[in-house]
């Protein structure tokens, strides 16, 4: 495995100024593919939000603990967006 490949978390590929990395891990005898999207909270990526977590089994939302605005955006947009789309998929 080449840790300097564009898909390595240590050197994420830049896609339209968003960072993306993928990694395969073994967990309980299964291979899991993890995709990490880092949009830095930029509003320009909001229309693409669904594509980031489409068919995802788990999602981790992160924010800067030193920024109240970062937390506000996480709760006012990203969390609401996830919950709304989860409800849509269950219908």
Secondary structure as GFF3:
##gff-version 3
##sequence-region A 1 91
A	DSSP	three_ten_helix	9	11	.	.	.	ID=ss1
A	DSSP	beta_strand	13	15	.	.	.	ID=ss2
A	DSSP	beta_strand	18	27	.	.	.	ID=ss3
A	DSSP	beta_strand	30	38	.	.	.	ID=ss4
A	DSSP	three_ten_helix	43	48	.	.	.	ID=ss5
A	DSSP	alpha_helix	49	53	.	.	.	ID=ss6
A	DSSP	alpha_helix	68	73	.	.	.	ID=ss7
A	DSSP	pi_helix	74	78	.	.	.	ID=ss8
A	DSSP	alpha_helix	79	90	.	.	.	ID=ss9
###
